[in-house]
Amino acid sequence: MTDHASPQPTSARGRRLTRRQLLAAAPGVGLGVATAGLLAGCTPAPAPKPATGSAPAAQAPAQGRVRDITFLLDVTPYGKHAFYYAGQDHGEFARAGFNVKFASAQGSGDCVRKVAAKSADFGLADTGATILARAEGAAAKIAFMTHYKNLMSVLSPKKNGIAKPADLEGKTIATTAGDASLVMLPAFAKINNFDAGKVQTLVMDFPSKLPAVQAGRASGSFDYYTSWPTWEAAGKKQNEEMTALLYADFGLDMYNNGIVVTDDTLRGDPEMAKAFFQALAEAIAWCVQDPDAANAITLKYNPALDRDIARRELQVAIDFLMVDEVRRNGIGTMSEDKMRQTYQLVIANYTDMKRPVDFNEFWTTEYAPRGVLPKT
């Protein structure tokens, strides 16, 4: 995950921490942020357009009532987030009775904690980060999947010599405090026989990571591969080749980001959750059908983004969404086999969690729709 984020306080920029120090500090990040603060600077939702090419979304529990909800992105918006903006602008959310406002977290761990604290109704967060936040007391769970193939990576200039996992030893890597690629570093290290404790981190806000690497303050950045088009374009401007070290290419196959929601919401308002997830699945299906139009919606909300780069970022998100599992079952649902594999990777590498997290505790597929697919 790189690029374009709301700034953190100056004291949070450029702190050099070991990974152990970072994880000790991270659980307290962001719990005091109120919803009003989260929404600062968000573009008001435009009027919805009639939908084309998708079935009507499920109705919200109260017919005729528009319900305002807050959706927390994992990081500051970029091309992959078209999946979520589309539902608001293309009309799927409105037909289900929702008016959605968007805000941004500083990585997946931060997102889960803020949703659990009820600063937002739904959030986009990594599965591994959700398990670890759950162990810290965050009563939220994954209920809808969007990143089916592992996007975790380290992005860097080729000259910095990060070509294989062991090359991370002795390097300083830029990161947000809750970045999923950082959270799963111990598992990645164990599988690939290198020492995660020898990887230094430089903690900063999301948009500062790429400039920090270009300035030589860090060798690379923990990121999702959806950010690769931004890095590649930045390298071309400086006649510099960039590289991507993908966790999935080196044995770490697991679910990434899905939608987190509180236990209280699922117990107290299950029909609302089902209606929202149905609408979201239909919006994502439309994005896959018409990615150029979906990208235009992202640009409407985030005009500072480069149109071509954002479109390429969306395409990476689509490619990592449309796997065989989705083609069989539809967008949003999850398989027990792959979730168990994800769970085992996390608990095998985090033996010092504050409390055990049961396999059935941090996820559910009960509220996700079935069989929602793009027409093309």
N, C-alpha and C positions, 0 to 999 in steps of 0.2 A: 504494500500500500504506500504510494508516494504522492506527493504533489498536492497543491491547493488546500490548505486547512486553515481554520481560524486560529489566531495566535494564542499560545499559552503565555502565562506570566514570564517575564524575563528570567526569573530565577530558575525556571524549568528548562531553559535553553542551554544546550551544551554541557549538561552535567555528565561527567564521565563516571560511570558506575560499572562495577562488575555485575554479571547477571544475577548473582545471589543478592547483592544489594538492591538491584532493581526490583526483583520479585518481592523482596521484603517491603519495599516502599509502595509498590503498585496497588495493593488492595484498597488503600484509602483514597485513591484518586477519584474526584468527581462526585462523591455522594451528596455533597451539599449544593449542587447546581440545581436551581429551580427551573421549571419548564419555561418560564418567561425569559430567563437568561439564555436557555438553549435555543430559543426561537429568534433571538436577535439577528437581524440581517437576512432572514429568510424571505424570499419573494412571495407575495400573496398568491394564492392559488387562482389560476385563470378559470374562466367558465368552462365546464366540460363540453366536449364534442360528442356527437352521436358515435357509438361504437360501430365498427365494421368487422366482420370476420370472426366474431366470437359470440358465444351464447350469453344470455342475460346472467348477470351475477346474482348470487343468492341475496335475498332481501334481508336487511338488517332487522333486528327484533321489533323495533317500533316503526311500523309502516308510516311513511311520510315524514319522519323525523330525520333531520340531518345531524349526524353526530360528529363533533370535532374530535379528532384524535391526532396524536403526535407520533411520527415515525422517526426513529433515530438511526441515521446512517452510521456505518462503522467509522468512516473518516470523512473529511471534507469532500464534497461531490466531485466526481469525474465521470468518464464515459460509461463505466459499468453500471452506474446508478440510474440509467435510463429505465431499467426494470421497474423502479419504484415511482419515479416521476410520471411515467406513462399512465399509471392507474389513475392519477389525479387529473391529468390534462386530457386524456383520451376518453374518460368517462366511466371506467369500470368502478372506481370507488364511489362516485356520485350515485350510480344506479343501485349500489348496495347500501346507500344511506350514509356515506362517510364524506367528510371534508378533511383531507389529510394535510397536516403541516409538517415540514421537514426540518430536522436539526442534525448536527454532526457530533459524533464522539471522537475521542482520541485513541482509536483502536478498539478491538473487539472486547478486551477485558473491561475497559472503561464503559463500553456500551452496555454490557450485561449488568454491571453494577448500577448504572443509571436507570435502566429499565426496572430492575429489582427494587430500586428506591422509588419507583413510580414517577420519575421525572419524564417518562415517555411511555406510551401505551405499547408500542412494538419497537423492536430494534433489529438491526442486521449485525450478526456477530458470529464468530468462529465457534465451531463445536467444542474443540479442545479448551478454548478460553471459557466457554460456558461451564464445562465440567469443573474447571479449577475455581471459577467464581462461585459455583454452587458449593464447593467444599468450604469456601470462605463465608457462606451464609446467604448468598444471593438466591432468593427464591424465584428463579426464572428458568425457563427451559426452552429448548429448540422444538418448534412445532411445525416448521415448514422449511424445506431445503431449497437453496438456490445455487450454491457452488458445490457441485457434485464431485468434480475432480479437483485434486489438491492444487491450489494456486500459490502456495507458500514458496518464496524464493528469496535469494539475495541478488540484488541488481548492482552492477558495478562497472567501472571502466575496465576494459580488458588489460590495460597496463598494470592494474593493481594486483593481478595474479590470482584471482579467485575463480579457478576452473573446476575444482573438485571440493568435496566437503572438508577434507583435512586442511585445505588452504585457508580456512577461516581462523585457524589457530594463530594467535598473535596479531590478528587484525582488529581494528576498531570499526564497528558497524553502527551506522545511524539507525535510530528507531524511535517510534512513539512508545510510551510506557506500556500500552496494552496490545502491541502488535502481535498478531497470531503467529507470525514466523518466528518471533522471539520466544513466545510462550512454548512453542514446540521444539525449540532448539535442543534441549536435552535428549528428546526422543530421536531427533535427526542425528545427533552426535553418537548416541549409543548404537544405532543401526550402522553407522558409517565409521565407527572406531576412531573418533577424535574426541578431544577434551573440550567440552563446552565451557568449562571454567577458564580456558585460555582465550576466549572470545570477549573482547572488551566492547562496551556499548556507549554510544553517545546519544543521550536522550533529548529529544527536541520535538517541536510540533511538526505536523505532517508536511507542510510546504517547505520546511527548512531542510529536509533531508537531502534532496537532490543537490541544492546549492552547496551544502556542507561537503558532500562527496566531491563535487567539482572543484571546491576550494582546497581539497586535500586534508580536511579535518577528519574525514573518515574514509575508509577504503571501499565501502559499499553500504547498501541499505537493506534492512529487512523490509520486504515488500510482498505484495501479491503480484502475480504475473500480469494481471490486468493493467498494471502501470507500465509494462514494458514499452508500449508505443511512445509514452512521454520520455522515457529514458533514451530510447533509440533516436528520437528526434533531437533531443538535447545533445547527444553525442555527435550527430551529423553536423550540427551548427558549429561544433568545435573541431571537426575533422577527427573525431575520436570514436573508436569502436567500443560498444558496450556489450556486456555479457550478462546472461541470466543463469543462475544456479538454481534449478527447480528441485524442490524437495521430492516431487513425484518421480523424477528421473533417477533418484537415488534411494528408492525403497520405502518412502513414507507415503503410502496410499491411504487416504482418510477423507471423510467429509470435511468441508470447510464451512463457509458461512450459510446460515439459515436465519430464520426469523425467531427471535426470542420474545417471550411474553411471560407475564408473571403467573405463578400458580393461582393466585387470587382471581385473576381474570378468567382463566380456564375453568375454575370451579364456579365462579359467580356469574359469568356471562358467556357461556360456551357458544351460544348462537351468534353472538357478536364476533367472536374469534373465527367461527366457521365462515361467516359472511365475508369477513375481511380477507381470509385466505383464498376463498373462491374468487373474489374480485382480483386479488393479486395474481393468482395463477392465470387468469384470463388476460390481465395486462401484460404479463411476461410473454404469454403465447403470442400476443399481438406484436410485441417487440421483435420476436424472432421472425414473424411474418414480414414485418416492415421496419427493419432496423434504421433505415435512413430517416423515416418519419419519427421514430422513437428518439433518435439522436437529436433531431431538431427540437424536440420537447426539452431534452436535457439542456440544450443551449439557451432555450427561452428562460429557464430558471437560473442558468449559470452562464451569462453571456461572455464572461472572460475566458472560457475554455476555447481551445482551438478545435474547430469543427472536425477536421480530418483526424486529428489525434483521438478525440473523444469517440469518433465512429469506430476507430480501430480498437480502442479499449472495450467498447461495447461488444465488438465481434469476439474478442477473447472471452468475455463473460458468456456469450452465447455458446461458443465452442466447448467451454468447460461445464455448461449446463446440459447440452443436448447429448448426453451419453446414452448407452443402451438401456440402462435402468429407467431413464425418463421416457424413452420411446416406448417402453413396455407399459409403464404405470402412470405416466403423466407427470406434470410439473408440481413439485411441492412435497410429495410423499417420500418416505425413506425406507430402506430395507434394513431388517434386523441384522443381517449378516455384516453389512458394511459398517453399520453403527457399532456393532460389537467390536469389530476390528479397530475402529476409531477409539472406542472406549479403552480397549486393552492397551493400545499404544500410549494413551495418556496415563493410565494408572500404573503401568509398568515403569514409567519414567518419572513419576512424581510420588515417591513413597512417603514424602513428608507432608502430605496434604493435612489440613487441620482436622478433617474428619473424612471417613470413607464416603464415597458417593456411589449409591447403588445404580446398576445399569438401567433400570426402569425409571429412575428419578429425574434425569436431566433432559429427557426427550420424550416426545409423544408424536404419533402419526394419526391420532384419532381425529384431529380437527382439520387436517389437510384434505383438499378435494382429491378425487380420483379421476384419472383419464383426461385431464385438460392438456391439450397439445396444440401446437400451431398447425395451421392448415397446410403449410408448405414445409 
